[in-house]
Amino acid sequence: MNMKQIVELSLFGASYDQGTFQSTVWGLLTFFPTKSEKWCDNCRHCLLWKRKDDQTRNDECLTAPCSDYERRDGQNGYFSICEMP
């Protein structure tokens, strides 16, 4: 892997504060916290969500910090576009 590839890879994924996620498909997504751990309140709204049967190891759904145990702030939530066109 050369230096250009390393820099390009670092452009995607969660921001340091985990408030945003740079998606290769959707662009910049914002984290929206919820008060629930339920799928219908979190994953169902997330643009990164994929059914478990359709997931691959490289899916952004698996790398986005959206669960309380993955996040520094301990919140559950989902990633979406802040202002829909």
N, C-alpha and C positions, 0 to 999 in steps of 0.2 A: 504494500500500500504506500503510495507516495504522499507527500505533504499536501498536495491539492486535494486528494481524496479525503484525507483526515480532516481538513478544514471544512469541506463540503458536508461531511457526516456530522460535524459538530453543530451545523446550522439547524438540524432537525431534532425533535424531541422536546422534553420539558425544559422550561426556563429554570434558572437557579431557584427562584422563589416558588416554582410550581404553579404560578398563576396563569401561565399560558403554555401552549404546546404548539410547536411548529410542525405541522403535518405535511407530508410529501404530496398528499392528495388535496386537502382542503386549505392549506395555508395556515395562517395564524389563528389558533383557537383559544378561547378564554375559558377558564375553569369557573363553573357555577356551582357553589356549594349547596347541598340539600341537608335536611335534618333526618334523612332516612338511609337505611342500608338496602332498601328494596330495589330490585331490578327495575320495576315500573317507574320509580322516581329518579333513577340514575342512568343506567345503561340504555334504556329505551330512548332517552333524549340525546344521547351522545353520538356525534357524527363519526366517531372512531369505532363504534361497536360493531362486532361481527358475531354471528352465531358460533358457538363452540365447534360445531361440526364443520364450519367453513373456515375456521382459523388456521393460520400457518404460524410457524415460529417467528416470522418477521412482521406480523401484523402490528400496527401501531396501537391497536386495542390492548395488546398485552404489555406495552411499554409505558403507556400514559398513566401517571400517578393519580388515580381517581378514588381510591379507597382509603379509609382512615388509617389503615396500617402502612400504607405506602407514602403518606404525606406527612410533612413536618408539622402542619397545623392540625392534624388529626381529624380532618373533615372528609365526608363522603361527598361525591358530586359527579359532574359530567363535563365534557369539553364540547363547546359549540362555538358558532360564530356570534360575536357580540351583536352586530347589527346586520340583520338579514336584508339583502337588497330588495 
